[in-house]
């Protein structure tokens, strides 16, 4: 499997679903309290930006706009983040 396929699979099957889950959880917490703290607002916005960036990377991969070294770098960063979460 090529690195571009690995990156796309990691984003689509793990990273984006994890981000969406975290966004949903935070939204529920905010909704229950009827008011979001500034920290919650910042966290929510950061998660949404990360999700948008992931979709952007997938789009760039589909258009073959990323160089192999960029793909490897992103893949390594995401794998490191994923392993730190566990």
N, CA, C and O atoms as CSV, one atom per row, in Angstrom:
chain,resi,resn,atom,element,x,y,z
A,1,UNK,N,N,0.839,-1.180,0.000
A,1,UNK,CA,C,0.000,0.000,0.000
A,1,UNK,C,C,0.885,1.244,0.000
A,1,UNK,O,O,1.829,1.346,0.782
A,2,UNK,N,N,0.577,2.161,-0.860
A,2,UNK,CA,C,1.355,3.395,-0.954
A,2,UNK,C,C,1.083,4.284,0.247
A,2,UNK,O,O,0.048,4.173,0.903
A,3,UNK,N,N,2.040,5.173,0.521
A,3,UNK,CA,C,1.884,6.091,1.641
A,3,UNK,C,C,0.658,6.989,1.479
A,3,UNK,O,O,-0.001,7.321,2.464
A,4,UNK,N,N,0.356,7.377,0.258
A,4,UNK,CA,C,-0.818,8.218,0.032
A,4,UNK,C,C,-2.100,7.471,0.408
A,4,UNK,O,O,-3.023,8.062,0.969
A,5,UNK,N,N,-2.155,6.179,0.099
A,5,UNK,CA,C,-3.320,5.364,0.467
A,5,UNK,C,C,-3.389,5.182,1.982
A,5,UNK,O,O,-4.470,5.235,2.569
A,6,UNK,N,N,-2.244,4.970,2.607
A,6,UNK,CA,C,-2.197,4.826,4.059
A,6,UNK,C,C,-2.712,6.104,4.728
A,6,UNK,O,O,-3.508,6.049,5.664
A,7,UNK,N,N,-2.248,7.244,4.236
A,7,UNK,CA,C,-2.665,8.522,4.808
A,7,UNK,C,C,-4.163,8.729,4.631
A,7,UNK,O,O,-4.854,9.123,5.571
A,8,UNK,N,N,-4.659,8.467,3.443
A,8,UNK,CA,C,-6.087,8.634,3.173
A,8,UNK,C,C,-6.913,7.723,4.073
A,8,UNK,O,O,-7.910,8.157,4.649
A,9,UNK,N,N,-6.504,6.464,4.196
A,9,UNK,CA,C,-7.213,5.521,5.056
A,9,UNK,C,C,-7.183,5.945,6.524
A,9,UNK,O,O,-8.193,5.859,7.223
A,10,UNK,N,N,-6.031,6.396,6.980
A,10,UNK,CA,C,-5.905,6.843,8.362
A,10,UNK,C,C,-6.838,8.026,8.623
A,10,UNK,O,O,-7.521,8.075,9.645
A,11,UNK,N,N,-6.859,8.965,7.701
A,11,UNK,CA,C,-7.724,10.135,7.861
A,11,UNK,C,C,-9.202,9.744,7.834
A,11,UNK,O,O,-9.974,10.150,8.703
A,12,UNK,N,N,-9.585,8.964,6.844
A,12,UNK,CA,C,-10.998,8.620,6.664
A,12,UNK,C,C,-11.529,7.643,7.714
A,12,UNK,O,O,-12.688,7.734,8.118
A,13,UNK,N,N,-10.691,6.720,8.150
A,13,UNK,CA,C,-11.169,5.650,9.018
A,13,UNK,C,C,-10.886,5.854,10.501
A,13,UNK,O,O,-11.504,5.206,11.346
A,14,UNK,N,N,-9.956,6.747,10.822
A,14,UNK,CA,C,-9.616,6.927,12.233
A,14,UNK,C,C,-9.654,8.381,12.682
A,14,UNK,O,O,-10.369,8.724,13.623
A,15,UNK,N,N,-8.891,9.233,12.016
A,15,UNK,CA,C,-8.734,10.604,12.490
A,15,UNK,C,C,-10.043,11.391,12.397
A,15,UNK,O,O,-10.485,11.974,13.386
A,16,UNK,N,N,-10.659,11.410,11.226
A,16,UNK,CA,C,-11.899,12.179,11.049
A,16,UNK,C,C,-13.021,11.640,11.944
A,16,UNK,O,O,-13.702,12.434,12.592
A,17,UNK,N,N,-13.236,10.329,12.002
A,17,UNK,CA,C,-14.276,9.846,12.929
A,17,UNK,C,C,-13.995,10.227,14.386
A,17,UNK,O,O,-14.919,10.559,15.128
A,18,UNK,N,N,-12.723,10.180,14.797
A,18,UNK,CA,C,-12.366,10.584,16.160
A,18,UNK,C,C,-12.666,12.068,16.384
A,18,UNK,O,O,-13.199,12.451,17.425
A,19,UNK,N,N,-12.321,12.889,15.405
A,19,UNK,CA,C,-12.600,14.323,15.518
A,19,UNK,C,C,-14.098,14.583,15.580
A,19,UNK,O,O,-14.560,15.386,16.390
A,20,UNK,N,N,-14.847,13.911,14.735
A,20,UNK,CA,C,-16.296,14.109,14.724
A,20,UNK,C,C,-16.923,13.660,16.039
A,20,UNK,O,O,-17.864,14.286,16.527
A,21,UNK,N,N,-16.418,12.604,16.597
A,21,UNK,CA,C,-16.902,12.136,17.887
A,21,UNK,C,C,-16.609,13.164,18.984
A,21,UNK,O,O,-17.466,13.461,19.816
A,22,UNK,N,N,-15.394,13.697,18.972
A,22,UNK,CA,C,-15.012,14.713,19.963
A,22,UNK,C,C,-15.850,15.983,19.788
A,22,UNK,O,O,-16.247,16.603,20.775
A,23,UNK,N,N,-16.115,16.366,18.553
A,23,UNK,CA,C,-16.954,17.535,18.279
A,23,UNK,C,C,-18.361,17.298,18.824
A,23,UNK,O,O,-18.930,18.170,19.479
A,24,UNK,N,N,-18.914,16.129,18.555
A,24,UNK,CA,C,-20.255,15.796,19.041
A,24,UNK,C,C,-20.325,15.815,20.569
A,24,UNK,O,O,-21.262,16.365,21.147
A,25,UNK,N,N,-19.329,15.212,21.215
A,25,UNK,CA,C,-19.299,15.181,22.680
A,25,UNK,C,C,-19.229,16.589,23.258
A,25,UNK,O,O,-19.955,16.914,24.197
A,26,UNK,N,N,-18.367,17.415,22.706
A,26,UNK,CA,C,-18.224,18.780,23.195
A,26,UNK,C,C,-19.502,19.567,22.946
A,26,UNK,O,O,-19.920,20.355,23.794
A,27,UNK,N,N,-20.118,19.362,21.801
A,27,UNK,CA,C,-21.366,20.051,21.491
A,27,UNK,C,C,-22.453,19.673,22.493
A,27,UNK,O,O,-23.210,20.534,22.940
A,28,UNK,N,N,-22.534,18.395,22.846
A,28,UNK,CA,C,-23.522,17.949,23.829
A,28,UNK,C,C,-23.281,18.585,25.190
A,28,UNK,O,O,-24.227,18.995,25.862
A,29,UNK,N,N,-22.036,18.667,25.594
A,29,UNK,CA,C,-21.695,19.294,26.876
A,29,UNK,C,C,-22.112,20.756,26.863
A,29,UNK,O,O,-22.705,21.247,27.824
A,30,UNK,N,N,-21.803,21.446,25.782
A,30,UNK,CA,C,-22.154,22.865,25.663
A,30,UNK,C,C,-23.671,23.027,25.656
A,30,UNK,O,O,-24.211,23.924,26.304
A,31,UNK,N,N,-24.344,22.163,24.926
A,31,UNK,CA,C,-25.804,22.244,24.823
A,31,UNK,C,C,-26.474,22.023,26.184
A,31,UNK,O,O,-27.436,22.712,26.523
A,32,UNK,N,N,-25.969,21.072,26.955
A,32,UNK,CA,C,-26.542,20.785,28.273
A,32,UNK,C,C,-26.360,21.951,29.236
A,32,UNK,O,O,-27.248,22.248,30.034
A,33,UNK,N,N,-25.223,22.601,29.160
A,33,UNK,CA,C,-24.949,23.708,30.076
A,33,UNK,C,C,-25.567,25.017,29.588
A,33,UNK,O,O,-25.593,26.007,30.319
A,34,UNK,N,N,-26.057,25.018,28.361
A,34,UNK,CA,C,-26.710,26.180,27.744
A,34,UNK,C,C,-25.764,27.351,27.475
A,34,UNK,O,O,-26.171,28.363,26.905
A,35,UNK,N,N,-24.517,27.211,27.882
A,35,UNK,CA,C,-23.542,28.277,27.641
A,35,UNK,C,C,-22.147,27.673,27.575
A,35,UNK,O,O,-21.775,26.840,28.402
A,36,UNK,N,N,-21.397,28.098,26.595
A,36,UNK,CA,C,-20.040,27.570,26.424
A,36,UNK,C,C,-19.024,28.530,27.036
A,36,UNK,O,O,-19.117,29.747,26.875
A,37,UNK,N,N,-18.068,27.960,27.732
A,37,UNK,CA,C,-16.963,28.772,28.239
A,37,UNK,C,C,-16.068,29.151,27.059
A,37,UNK,O,O,-16.169,28.572,25.978
A,38,UNK,N,N,-15.211,30.111,27.279
A,38,UNK,CA,C,-14.304,30.509,26.191
A,38,UNK,C,C,-13.373,29.352,25.816
A,38,UNK,O,O,-13.009,29.195,24.650
A,39,UNK,N,N,-12.992,28.547,26.808
A,39,UNK,CA,C,-12.140,27.391,26.526
A,39,UNK,C,C,-12.885,26.371,25.665
A,39,UNK,O,O,-12.310,25.809,24.733
A,40,UNK,N,N,-14.151,26.132,25.971
A,40,UNK,CA,C,-14.948,25.196,25.186
A,40,UNK,C,C,-15.137,25.715,23.757
A,40,UNK,O,O,-15.073,24.947,22.797
A,41,UNK,N,N,-15.367,27.012,23.627
A,41,UNK,CA,C,-15.510,27.607,22.293
A,41,UNK,C,C,-14.231,27.434,21.489
A,41,UNK,O,O,-14.269,27.090,20.307
A,42,UNK,N,N,-13.108,27.673,22.133
A,42,UNK,CA,C,-11.816,27.522,21.461
A,42,UNK,C,C,-11.562,26.069,21.072
A,42,UNK,O,O,-11.110,25.788,19.962
A,43,UNK,N,N,-11.853,25.153,21.982
A,43,UNK,CA,C,-11.680,23.728,21.692
A,43,UNK,C,C,-12.564,23.304,20.527
A,43,UNK,O,O,-12.120,22.595,19.624
A,44,UNK,N,N,-13.818,23.744,20.555
A,44,UNK,CA,C,-14.768,23.403,19.498
A,44,UNK,C,C,-14.275,23.905,18.149
A,44,UNK,O,O,-14.305,23.176,17.158
A,45,UNK,N,N,-13.825,25.142,18.118
A,45,UNK,CA,C,-13.341,25.727,16.863
A,45,UNK,C,C,-12.073,25.020,16.382
A,45,UNK,O,O,-11.900,24.791,15.185
A,46,UNK,N,N,-11.198,24.682,17.309
A,46,UNK,CA,C,-9.957,23.983,16.946
A,46,UNK,C,C,-10.261,22.610,16.347
A,46,UNK,O,O,-9.647,22.215,15.356
A,47,UNK,N,N,-11.203,21.885,16.944
A,47,UNK,CA,C,-11.588,20.569,16.417
A,47,UNK,C,C,-12.187,20.696,15.015
A,47,UNK,O,O,-11.892,19.890,14.132
A,48,UNK,N,N,-13.016,21.697,14.820
A,48,UNK,CA,C,-13.625,21.903,13.506
A,48,UNK,C,C,-12.563,22.253,12.468
A,48,UNK,O,O,-12.628,21.780,11.333
A,49,UNK,N,N,-11.588,23.078,12.847
A,49,UNK,CA,C,-10.504,23.436,11.926
A,49,UNK,C,C,-9.658,22.216,11.578
A,49,UNK,O,O,-9.239,22.051,10.432
A,50,UNK,N,N,-9.411,21.372,12.561
A,50,UNK,CA,C,-8.636,20.150,12.312
A,50,UNK,C,C,-9.384,19.232,11.347
A,50,UNK,O,O,-8.783,18.650,10.443
A,51,UNK,N,N,-10.690,19.106,11.542
A,51,UNK,CA,C,-11.500,18.272,10.649
A,51,UNK,C,C,-11.468,18.836,9.230
A,51,UNK,O,O,-11.326,18.086,8.264
A,52,UNK,N,N,-11.598,20.144,9.105
A,52,UNK,CA,C,-11.542,20.794,7.794
A,52,UNK,C,C,-10.191,20.554,7.129
A,52,UNK,O,O,-10.121,20.292,5.929
A,53,UNK,N,N,-9.132,20.643,7.904
A,53,UNK,CA,C,-7.785,20.401,7.372
A,53,UNK,C,C,-7.637,18.957,6.892
A,53,UNK,O,O,-7.000,18.701,5.871
A,54,UNK,N,N,-8.222,18.022,7.624
A,54,UNK,CA,C,-8.174,16.616,7.210
A,54,UNK,C,C,-8.870,16.417,5.871
A,54,UNK,O,O,-8.350,15.730,4.992
A,55,UNK,N,N,-10.043,17.019,5.718
A,55,UNK,CA,C,-10.759,16.923,4.437
A,55,UNK,C,C,-9.955,17.585,3.317
A,55,UNK,O,O,-9.966,17.118,2.178
A,56,UNK,N,N,-9.270,18.656,3.641
A,56,UNK,CA,C,-8.437,19.333,2.658
A,56,UNK,C,C,-7.283,18.439,2.209
A,56,UNK,O,O,-6.951,18.393,1.025
A,57,UNK,N,N,-6.681,17.738,3.146
A,57,UNK,CA,C,-5.588,16.818,2.808
A,57,UNK,C,C,-6.104,15.698,1.912
A,57,UNK,O,O,-5.445,15.334,0.938
A,58,UNK,N,N,-7.265,15.151,2.227
A,58,UNK,CA,C,-7.858,14.106,1.388
A,58,UNK,C,C,-8.101,14.628,-0.018
A,58,UNK,O,O,-7.847,13.935,-1.003
A,59,UNK,N,N,-8.592,15.851,-0.101
A,59,UNK,CA,C,-8.834,16.468,-1.403
A,59,UNK,C,C,-7.525,16.629,-2.185
A,59,UNK,O,O,-7.472,16.340,-3.380
A,60,UNK,N,N,-6.485,17.086,-1.512
A,60,UNK,CA,C,-5.186,17.251,-2.157
A,60,UNK,C,C,-4.630,15.896,-2.611
A,60,UNK,O,O,-4.016,15.797,-3.673
A,61,UNK,N,N,-4.846,14.871,-1.811
A,61,UNK,CA,C,-4.406,13.527,-2.201
A,61,UNK,C,C,-5.134,13.054,-3.454
A,61,UNK,O,O,-4.525,12.463,-4.345
A,62,UNK,N,N,-6.417,13.308,-3.519
A,62,UNK,CA,C,-7.201,12.858,-4.680
A,62,UNK,C,C,-6.790,13.589,-5.951
A,62,UNK,O,O,-6.925,13.049,-7.049
A,63,UNK,N,N,-6.290,14.808,-5.810
A,63,UNK,CA,C,-5.818,15.568,-6.975
A,63,UNK,C,C,-4.322,15.394,-7.207
A,63,UNK,O,O,-3.740,16.032,-8.083
A,64,UNK,N,N,-3.709,14.522,-6.410
A,64,UNK,CA,C,-2.277,14.231,-6.530
A,64,UNK,C,C,-1.432,15.498,-6.403
A,64,UNK,O,O,-0.496,15.712,-7.174
A,65,UNK,N,N,-1.774,16.335,-5.418
A,65,UNK,CA,C,-1.084,17.611,-5.230
A,65,UNK,C,C,-0.021,17.581,-4.127
A,65,UNK,O,O,0.688,18.567,-3.925
A,66,UNK,N,N,0.088,16.477,-3.426
A,66,UNK,CA,C,1.073,16.396,-2.353
A,66,UNK,C,C,2.281,15.594,-2.806
A,66,UNK,O,O,2.149,14.559,-3.459
A,67,UNK,N,N,3.450,16.087,-2.452
A,67,UNK,CA,C,4.694,15.388,-2.732
A,67,UNK,C,C,4.842,14.230,-1.743
A,67,UNK,O,O,4.280,14.266,-0.648
A,68,UNK,N,N,5.590,13.222,-2.130
A,68,UNK,CA,C,5.774,12.046,-1.288
A,68,UNK,C,C,6.341,12.406,0.083
A,68,UNK,O,O,5.924,11.840,1.094
A,69,UNK,N,N,7.289,13.342,0.124
A,69,UNK,CA,C,7.875,13.716,1.412
A,69,UNK,C,C,6.846,14.411,2.308
A,69,UNK,O,O,6.888,14.245,3.527
A,70,UNK,N,N,5.932,15.180,1.733
A,70,UNK,CA,C,4.859,15.812,2.507
A,70,UNK,C,C,3.912,14.747,3.063
A,70,UNK,O,O,3.488,14.816,4.217
A,71,UNK,N,N,3.596,13.786,2.241
A,71,UNK,CA,C,2.698,12.700,2.647
A,71,UNK,C,C,3.309,11.940,3.822
A,71,UNK,O,O,2.633,11.662,4.812
A,72,UNK,N,N,4.580,11.611,3.702
A,72,UNK,CA,C,5.274,10.874,4.761
A,72,UNK,C,C,5.302,11.691,6.048
A,72,UNK,O,O,5.073,11.156,7.132
A,73,UNK,N,N,5.580,12.968,5.930
A,73,UNK,CA,C,5.637,13.846,7.107
A,73,UNK,C,C,4.277,13.911,7.814
A,73,UNK,O,O,4.204,13.780,9.036
A,74,UNK,N,N,3.218,14.112,7.053
A,74,UNK,CA,C,1.874,14.177,7.625
A,74,UNK,C,C,1.509,12.839,8.256
A,74,UNK,O,O,0.968,12.794,9.361
A,75,UNK,N,N,1.802,11.764,7.559
A,75,UNK,CA,C,1.509,10.424,8.053
A,75,UNK,C,C,2.227,10.161,9.374
A,75,UNK,O,O,1.626,9.641,10.314
A,76,UNK,N,N,3.487,10.511,9.448
A,76,UNK,CA,C,4.265,10.310,10.676
A,76,UNK,C,C,3.700,11.142,11.826
A,76,UNK,O,O,3.594,10.655,12.951
A,77,UNK,N,N,3.336,12.399,11.545
A,77,UNK,CA,C,2.772,13.261,12.581
A,77,UNK,C,C,1.460,12.700,13.120
A,77,UNK,O,O,1.228,12.681,14.329
A,78,UNK,N,N,0.613,12.246,12.210
A,78,UNK,CA,C,-0.678,11.696,12.627
A,78,UNK,C,C,-0.518,10.404,13.406
A,78,UNK,O,O,-1.233,10.171,14.381
A,79,UNK,N,N,0.414,9.564,12.985
A,79,UNK,CA,C,0.662,8.304,13.692
A,79,UNK,C,C,1.191,8.592,15.108
A,79,UNK,O,O,0.820,7.909,16.062
A,80,UNK,N,N,2.050,9.595,15.235
A,80,UNK,CA,C,2.578,9.976,16.537
A,80,UNK,C,C,1.457,10.503,17.434
A,80,UNK,O,O,1.374,10.140,18.608
A,81,UNK,N,N,0.603,11.355,16.883
A,81,UNK,CA,C,-0.536,11.873,17.651
A,81,UNK,C,C,-1.454,10.747,18.076
A,81,UNK,O,O,-1.917,10.715,19.216
A,82,UNK,N,N,-1.718,9.833,17.176
A,82,UNK,CA,C,-2.606,8.703,17.454
A,82,UNK,C,C,-2.015,7.827,18.567
A,82,UNK,O,O,-2.744,7.396,19.461
A,83,UNK,N,N,-0.726,7.565,18.523
A,83,UNK,CA,C,-0.104,6.717,19.540
A,83,UNK,C,C,-0.043,7.425,20.890
A,83,UNK,O,O,-0.087,6.767,21.929
A,84,UNK,N,N,0.057,8.755,20.894
A,84,UNK,CA,C,0.063,9.511,22.152
A,84,UNK,C,C,-1.298,9.520,22.824
A,84,UNK,O,O,-1.388,9.649,24.044
A,85,UNK,N,N,-2.366,9.383,22.032
A,85,UNK,CA,C,-3.716,9.358,22.582
A,85,UNK,C,C,-4.017,8.047,23.290
A,85,UNK,O,O,-4.831,8.004,24.212
A,86,UNK,N,N,-3.373,6.999,22.864
A,86,UNK,CA,C,-3.665,5.662,23.424
A,86,UNK,C,C,-2.926,5.404,24.680
A,86,UNK,O,O,-3.063,4.332,25.268
